[in-house]
Amino acid sequence: MRLGRYIVTTVLLGFMLTPVIYAEETAMPECNGITKEDGMEAAPGASLNMHFLDVGQGDSILVESGGPGGNILIDGGMHGSGEVIIDYLEEENIDSLEWVVATHPDVDHIGGLIKVLEEIEVKNVLDSGKEHTTQTYQKYLEVIDEQDIHVVKAVEGEYLDTQAAEVQILNGYHDSDVINKSSIVLHLTYGETKALLTGDATIENEVEMMEKYDVESDMLKVGHHGADTSTSAQFVEAVNPETAFLSYGENNYGHPSENVVRILKDAEVELHSTYKSGNIEVSLALQGPKVLSSEPWTGYESEGNQNLVNEIPLGMLCA
C-alpha cells in the first residue's frame, strides 16, 4: 500500500517539478522583469533582521522583514531542526514565510525544512533543481506537493521576487555530480548593507562568481560550514567582508577547517560561530549591519575541534 502510494506520488511530483527542474531554458517564474533598480527601491525604510540559527551541524538562516516584503528562510538543518526552527519562528511572531530556499538537497540543509513546510504557511520554495536519491529528498518533494506550494527553480543572475531586499542568485543548478556545486548562493542588498550567503558552494563556484559578479559584501556566510572545499583566500579578498558567520555543530568532518579560519583571521574578518554563540541575530539597518546577540569568536584557542578537513576522506565531505 505504501509502495503504491509512493509510486503515485513520485509520478505526480515528476509532472509538477519537470518544468522547474529540467527546463534549463525556461525563465525563472515570478522573477522576470525584476531588475537591480527595482530591488533597491523595494527595500523598506525599517530595518531588516537576519538570524543565523543554531541547528547543529547544518545551515539555517532567517531573513526577517519588518517592511512590505515577507520573511525568507534559507535551509533548515537536519531532521530534528524542524521543531527548533518552528519554535524560533513562534518566538519572533512569524506564522508565514514568503520564501523557503533549499540551497541544495543534502540532509543537513533540507531535513528540517520538511517539518517547516508541513506546519508553517509557505508561499514559495526556491529550489536548486538538483535531484537526490535520498528518502529525505523524496519526502521534501512529497510535502511540497501535499501543501501545494509554488516551486521556482533558481536561475543564476535572476533576482528573487520579494520586497524585503534586493536578492540576486549568483549560483544555481550545476550538471556536476558534486551536489555542493549546485548550491544556491544569494547576494542580499539592503540599503548600504550587503550579505553573501554561500550555502555549500565550492571553490570552483567561487571562481565563477568572482569572474561574473561583484561579490563584495559586508557579511559572509562561510561556505560549507568552514570546510576547505570553500572559502579560498582569493574569494575572501574579493568579498572583503567585515563579519563572517560559521554555522556548524559537533562533527567528525573537521568543520571548520583551521586553514579557513586562518584565512579569515589573516584578512581581519570578525568571526561569529553558531557552535559557540547559538542563535545569532544581526540588524541590517540601512546604514550598516550590527550583530545583536553574539560575541566574536577568536578561533581555536579555546575549542578542540581542530581536525584539518584534508585529513578526512573525500567521501565524507558531502555533509
C-alpha positions as CSV (number, residue, x, y, z in Angstrom):
1,M,0.0,0.0,0.0
2,R,2.7,2.4,1.0
3,L,4.8,1.4,-2.0
4,G,1.8,2.1,-4.4
5,R,1.2,5.5,-2.8
6,Y,4.9,6.3,-3.1
7,I,5.0,5.4,-6.8
8,V,1.9,7.5,-7.5
9,T,3.3,10.4,-5.5
10,T,6.6,10.2,-7.4
11,V,4.9,10.3,-10.7
12,L,2.8,13.3,-9.8
13,L,5.8,15.1,-8.4
14,G,7.6,14.4,-11.6
15,F,4.9,16.2,-13.6
16,M,4.9,19.1,-11.1
17,L,8.6,19.6,-11.0
18,T,9.5,18.9,-14.6
19,P,9.3,22.5,-15.7
20,V,11.1,23.6,-12.6
21,I,14.0,21.2,-12.5
22,Y,14.6,20.2,-16.2
23,A,13.5,23.3,-18.2
24,E,17.0,24.8,-18.3
25,E,16.0,27.5,-20.9
26,T,12.8,28.5,-19.1
27,A,12.8,31.9,-17.5
28,M,12.6,31.9,-13.7
29,P,8.9,32.2,-12.8
30,E,7.8,35.3,-10.9
31,C,11.3,36.9,-11.2
32,N,11.0,38.1,-14.8
33,G,11.5,41.8,-15.1
34,I,12.9,42.2,-11.6
35,T,15.9,44.5,-12.1
36,K,18.6,45.7,-9.7
37,E,16.9,49.1,-9.6
38,D,13.5,47.5,-8.7
39,G,15.1,45.5,-6.0
40,M,16.8,48.6,-4.4
41,E,13.6,50.6,-4.5
42,A,11.7,47.7,-2.8
43,A,13.9,47.8,0.3
44,P,11.8,49.2,3.1
45,G,12.8,52.0,5.5
46,A,12.6,49.8,8.6
47,S,15.5,47.6,9.5
48,L,15.8,44.0,8.3
49,N,17.0,41.3,10.7
50,M,19.0,38.3,9.8
51,H,19.2,35.3,12.1
52,F,21.8,32.6,11.8
53,L,20.0,29.7,13.6
54,D,21.8,27.2,15.7
55,V,20.8,23.9,14.1
56,G,23.9,22.0,15.0
57,Q,25.9,20.6,12.0
58,G,23.8,22.3,9.3
59,D,22.6,25.6,7.9
60,S,19.5,27.7,8.6
61,I,19.2,31.4,8.1
62,L,16.1,33.5,8.7
63,V,15.7,36.9,7.0
64,E,13.0,38.7,9.0
65,S,11.4,41.6,7.2
66,G,9.7,44.4,9.1
67,G,8.5,46.1,5.9
68,P,6.3,45.1,3.0
69,G,8.3,42.1,2.0
70,G,7.8,38.7,3.5
71,N,10.1,36.6,5.6
72,I,12.6,34.3,4.0
73,L,14.0,31.0,5.4
74,I,17.2,29.7,3.8
75,D,17.8,26.0,4.6
76,G,16.6,24.0,7.7
77,G,19.4,21.9,9.1
78,M,19.0,18.2,9.9
79,H,15.6,16.5,10.5
80,G,15.4,17.3,14.2
81,S,16.0,21.0,13.5
82,G,12.4,21.5,12.2
83,E,10.9,21.8,15.6
84,V,13.7,24.2,16.7
85,I,13.1,26.4,13.7
86,I,9.3,26.4,14.3
87,D,9.8,27.4,17.9
88,Y,12.1,30.2,16.9
89,L,9.6,31.5,14.3
90,E,6.9,31.5,17.0
91,E,9.1,33.5,19.3
92,E,9.6,36.0,16.6
93,N,5.8,36.0,15.9
94,I,6.3,34.7,12.4
95,D,3.5,32.5,11.1
96,S,4.2,32.6,7.4
97,L,7.1,32.6,5.0
98,E,7.2,34.3,1.7
99,W,10.1,32.1,0.5
100,V,11.8,29.0,1.7
101,V,15.1,28.4,0.0
102,A,16.5,24.9,-0.3
103,T,20.1,25.7,-1.3
104,H,20.7,22.0,-2.3
105,P,19.3,18.6,-1.4
106,D,21.7,17.4,1.3
107,V,20.0,16.3,4.5
108,D,21.8,18.9,6.7
109,H,20.1,21.6,4.6
110,I,16.6,20.2,3.8
111,G,16.0,17.8,6.7
112,G,14.5,20.4,9.0
113,L,12.6,22.1,6.1
114,I,10.2,19.1,5.9
115,K,8.6,19.9,9.3
116,V,8.5,23.7,8.4
117,L,6.8,23.0,5.1
118,E,4.2,20.9,6.9
119,E,3.4,23.3,9.7
120,I,4.1,26.8,8.5
121,E,2.4,28.7,5.7
122,V,4.9,28.9,2.9
123,K,4.1,30.8,-0.3
124,N,7.1,29.8,-2.5
125,V,10.0,27.4,-2.5
126,L,13.2,28.3,-4.3
127,D,15.0,25.1,-5.3
128,S,18.4,24.5,-6.9
129,G,16.9,21.9,-9.3
130,K,19.4,19.4,-8.3
131,E,17.9,16.0,-7.6
132,H,18.9,13.5,-5.0
133,T,18.2,9.8,-4.3
134,T,17.6,10.0,-0.6
135,Q,14.4,9.4,1.3
136,T,14.8,12.9,2.8
137,Y,14.7,14.5,-0.6
138,Q,11.7,12.4,-1.7
139,K,9.8,13.4,1.4
140,Y,10.7,17.0,0.8
141,L,9.2,16.8,-2.7
142,E,6.1,14.9,-1.4
143,V,5.4,17.6,1.3
144,I,5.7,20.4,-1.3
145,D,3.1,18.6,-3.4
146,E,0.8,17.9,-0.5
147,Q,0.9,21.5,0.6
148,D,0.5,22.7,-2.9
149,I,3.4,25.1,-2.6
150,H,4.7,27.0,-5.6
151,V,8.2,25.9,-6.7
152,V,10.7,28.0,-8.5
153,K,14.0,26.9,-9.9
154,A,16.9,29.1,-9.1
155,V,18.3,30.7,-12.2
156,E,21.8,32.3,-11.9
157,G,21.7,36.1,-12.4
158,E,18.0,36.5,-11.6
159,Y,16.5,38.4,-8.7
160,L,14.1,36.9,-6.1
161,D,10.6,38.4,-6.3
162,T,10.5,40.0,-2.9
163,Q,10.2,43.5,-1.5
164,A,12.2,42.5,1.6
165,A,15.5,43.4,0.0
166,E,17.3,43.0,-3.3
167,V,18.3,39.4,-3.5
168,Q,20.3,38.1,-6.5
169,I,21.0,34.5,-7.3
170,L,24.7,34.0,-8.0
171,N,24.8,30.2,-8.3
172,G,22.2,27.6,-9.0
173,Y,21.9,24.2,-10.8
174,H,25.2,22.6,-12.0
175,D,25.4,19.4,-14.0
176,S,28.3,18.2,-11.9
177,D,27.9,15.0,-9.8
178,V,29.1,17.1,-6.9
179,I,25.9,18.2,-5.3
180,N,27.5,21.1,-3.5
181,K,28.4,22.7,-6.8
182,S,24.6,23.2,-7.3
183,S,24.2,25.1,-4.0
184,I,22.2,28.3,-4.4
185,V,24.2,31.4,-3.5
186,L,22.3,34.6,-2.6
187,H,23.6,38.1,-2.6
188,L,21.4,40.3,-0.5
189,T,21.5,44.1,-0.6
190,Y,19.6,46.2,1.9
191,G,20.4,49.9,1.8
192,E,24.2,50.2,2.2
193,T,24.5,46.6,3.6
194,K,25.4,43.6,1.5
195,A,25.4,40.0,2.6
196,L,26.7,37.0,0.7
197,L,25.0,33.6,1.7
198,T,27.0,30.8,0.1
199,G,25.4,27.6,1.2
200,D,27.9,24.8,0.5
201,A,29.2,26.3,-2.8
202,T,32.7,25.1,-3.7
203,I,35.9,27.0,-4.6
204,E,35.1,26.3,-8.2
205,N,31.8,28.1,-7.8
206,E,33.6,31.0,-6.1
207,V,36.0,31.4,-9.1
208,E,33.0,31.6,-11.4
209,M,31.2,34.1,-9.2
210,M,34.2,36.3,-9.0
211,E,34.5,36.3,-12.7
212,K,30.8,37.3,-13.3
213,Y,29.7,39.4,-10.3
214,D,30.8,42.0,-7.8
215,V,30.8,39.8,-4.7
216,E,32.0,42.4,-2.3
217,S,29.9,42.2,0.9
218,D,29.8,43.4,4.5
219,M,28.7,40.0,5.7
220,L,29.7,36.5,4.6
221,K,28.0,33.2,5.5
222,V,31.1,31.0,5.3
223,G,30.6,28.2,2.7
224,H,30.2,24.5,3.7
225,H,30.4,25.0,7.5
226,G,34.0,26.2,7.1
227,A,35.3,23.2,5.1
228,D,38.4,23.6,2.9
229,T,36.2,22.9,-0.1
230,S,35.1,26.5,0.1
231,T,36.4,30.0,1.1
232,S,39.6,30.4,-0.7
233,A,41.9,33.3,0.2
234,Q,41.2,34.9,-3.2
235,F,37.5,34.7,-2.6
236,V,37.8,36.3,0.9
237,E,39.9,39.1,-0.7
238,A,37.2,39.7,-3.3
239,V,34.3,39.6,-0.9
240,N,36.2,41.7,1.7
241,P,33.8,41.1,4.5
242,E,33.8,42.9,7.8
243,T,32.0,40.0,9.5
244,A,31.7,36.3,8.7
245,F,29.4,33.6,10.2
246,L,30.2,29.9,10.6
247,S,27.3,27.5,11.0
248,Y,28.3,24.1,12.4
249,G,27.9,21.7,15.4
250,E,29.7,18.7,16.8
251,N,31.1,16.9,13.8
252,N,33.8,14.4,12.6
253,Y,34.5,16.3,9.4
254,G,36.9,18.8,10.8
255,H,34.5,21.7,10.3
256,P,35.5,24.5,10.4
257,S,39.0,23.9,8.9
258,E,41.9,25.6,10.6
259,N,43.0,26.7,7.2
260,V,39.7,28.6,6.5
261,V,39.7,30.1,10.0
262,R,43.3,31.3,9.4
263,I,42.4,32.8,6.0
264,L,39.5,34.8,7.6
265,K,41.6,35.9,10.6
266,D,44.5,37.0,8.4
267,A,42.0,39.1,6.5
268,E,41.0,40.7,9.8
269,V,37.4,39.4,9.5
270,E,35.3,39.4,12.7
271,L,34.1,35.8,13.1
272,H,30.9,34.5,14.7
273,S,30.1,30.9,15.4
274,T,26.7,29.2,16.0
275,Y,28.6,26.4,17.8
276,K,29.8,28.9,20.3
277,S,27.1,31.6,20.4
278,G,23.9,29.6,19.5
279,N,21.4,31.7,17.5
280,I,23.0,34.9,16.1
281,E,20.8,37.9,15.3
282,V,22.1,40.7,13.1
283,S,20.3,44.0,12.4
284,L,20.6,45.2,8.8
285,A,19.9,48.9,9.3
286,L,20.2,50.9,6.1
287,Q,23.4,52.4,7.4
288,G,25.1,49.0,8.0
289,P,24.8,45.7,10.0
290,K,25.1,45.3,13.7
291,V,25.4,41.9,15.5
292,L,23.0,41.9,18.3
293,S,23.3,38.6,20.1
294,S,26.8,37.2,19.7
295,E,30.4,37.8,20.9
296,P,33.1,37.5,18.2
297,W,34.8,34.1,18.1
298,T,38.6,34.3,18.3
299,G,39.3,30.9,16.8
300,Y,40.6,27.6,18.1
301,E,42.4,28.9,21.1
302,S,39.6,27.7,23.4
303,E,38.0,24.9,21.4
304,G,39.1,21.5,20.5
305,N,37.6,20.9,17.0
306,Q,40.9,21.3,15.3
307,N,40.9,18.5,12.7
308,L,42.0,19.6,9.2
309,V,39.5,18.7,6.5
310,N,42.2,17.3,4.3
311,E,42.7,14.5,6.8
312,I,39.1,13.4,6.3
313,P,38.2,11.0,3.4
314,L,36.7,13.0,0.5
315,G,33.6,10.8,0.5
316,M,32.7,12.3,3.9
317,L,32.7,15.9,2.7
318,C,29.2,15.8,1.4
319,A,27.7,16.6,4.9
